[in-house]
Structure formats: C-alpha cells, structure tokens
Amino acid sequence: MTKYSGIWPVAPTPFNDDGTVDYEGMKRVIDCMVDQGSDGICILANFSEQFLITDEERRLLTEVSLKHMAGRLPVIVTISHYATQIAVARAQHAKDHGAAMVMMMPPYHGALLKGSAEQSFEQFAQVGDVGIPIMVQDAPLSGVDMPVPLLVRMAREIEEVRLFKIECPQAATKLRDLIAAGGDAIEGPFDGEEAITLLADLEAGATGAMTSAMIPDQIKPVIDHFAAGDLRAATDAYARVLPAVNHENRQCGFRSAKAAMVEGGVIRSEFCRHPIAPLHPQTRESLLRLIRPLEPVVLSWGK
C-alpha cells in the first residue's frame, strides 16, 4: 500500500453532560481508535463538531490529543478557517506539537462568503509555507467549487499539498478524473463521507478512507481486500457493513460514533452542543441493532 493509504477515522470530541469538553475522555477516544486498527486519525474535523468548539478548546484538544497519541499513529489536525492568517497559525500550532499533517477546506463563511479559485489556491499556498503535508477536503459543507484543474494545480505547484479527501457528489468520477489529470502529484486520494461510496471510490483509485470512529475496524477489511486485488472479498466485506454505514450517513451523522462509544464504555456522555439535537431513541436503537452483529471493537472496548 502507498504511504497515504488505509483507514484514518475522525475522532469525536467528547463532552461532559454539562457541555464542557471531556479531555480525559478524549484520551480514551484516542486509545480506542488505536485499538480499532486505524492507520491514522483525524481530530477537530466536521465530525468532531469543530464548528461548536472555542478557539481555546481547539488549542487544548490539539495539544492533549497529540501528546497522548505519543507517536503511536500519525494524526491529522483540521485547521479550516475563512481567514488565511488563522489557518496558517493553526497549521503552525499543529506542526509544533507533532501533527503528521493538516486538513483544510477552502475558505468559506456561511452561504455567501466563499473564496474564489485564486483565493483558495493562495490560502493553501500560505499554509504550505508552514512546511507540513496538507490534505485538501473537498466537501459540500464549504459550498466552494473545487474543480479538478484547480486541485491538480495545487498538487503540482504547492509542495505540501499531497492528499485529497473527495466527498462531493459523484465522488468516484472526480477521483478518477483527478488521478488521471494529476498523475504522481496526487499522492493520497481519499474517500470520505462515512464510506457511503467507498467501493466505487476504491475502484476509481482511492487509496484510503476517512470514516467516523464508529466501526473503522469493520470497514478496514474492504480497503485491505481491495488493495490485495480481491474484489470479491472487498465487495462481500462492504456488503456486510453497508446497512450500518447507510444508517450513520443518512440518519445519525457525527452522533453515531458517540452513541457507540457510550454503549461500549469508551466515553461517559454522548452530549452534543446546542443547536445539535440528541439522537432520537429509536434512531439510536436502530444504529446499535445494525452494528452489534458486526462485533466492532467500540462496543466492547471499555467493558
């Protein structure tokens, strides 16, 4: 497998029932994700509720997470921000504390403040000057169009732009086009969005996936079988997890990993900050009903 391959799930940010960050719980989340067989992890991403965390909490979570990981796995720190100066400062902080790379969306703020292609390129270039590998997150949440020619230009002209997490509609088509146009400059084409399109994305050339931390140990065989050239085994492994992946993607979002981690004794609370509503009890029970037969690490880790 390539240097940038395998499964790199997103760590949830645990809160206490009163809404404060559970920093000790964050350490347990990291330990669990190591034991899930992850190839690396990502912190402070959208599935970490980054948009509900203060700047000070972000700083502390970065430092606590990287110190506790202690080099066991590479860690990606998400640094997205509309202001280039802030994105650069976040990248420098991540680098200073031992992050393996950073992940960022193009500059955006709300529905109307969106970076142009040139502004997006310039922001990534300035972050690249920090000297840490960058994963470009091409996600619908930003609302910023990132066409293949722009991504290829970034890969060829910004030394640190090496990885691409593609989770836009028709992701497989974009991955295929990106790899064909960018060649060796596309070092790490990754699948995202909870692996809902994983098999198609692998067939299009993705080398890795960034899922949630719910069942990465059960999704990893899909990637491993595919990398070994066994499409039949990869297809069977994907069919096994797809009902749970679909339920997570369409019904639960980032609340799914927290529910599973509470059920498995990893963390104490599945609290999400307002205005995020808790999972409906029926939706939660359906999620657990779908993942229990898979016997994932998360459901037994803390018991």
Helices and strands as residue ranges (DSSP letters): E 6-7, H 23-35, E 41-43, G 46-48, G 50-52, H 55-69, E 75-78, H 84-96, E 101-104, E 108-109, E 113-114, H 117-128, E 134-138, G 140-142, H 148-157, E 161-166, H 171-182, G 183-185, E 188-191, G 193-195, H 198-203, E 208-209, H 216-227, H 231-247, I 248-252, H 255-263, H 281-291, G 292-294, G 297-299
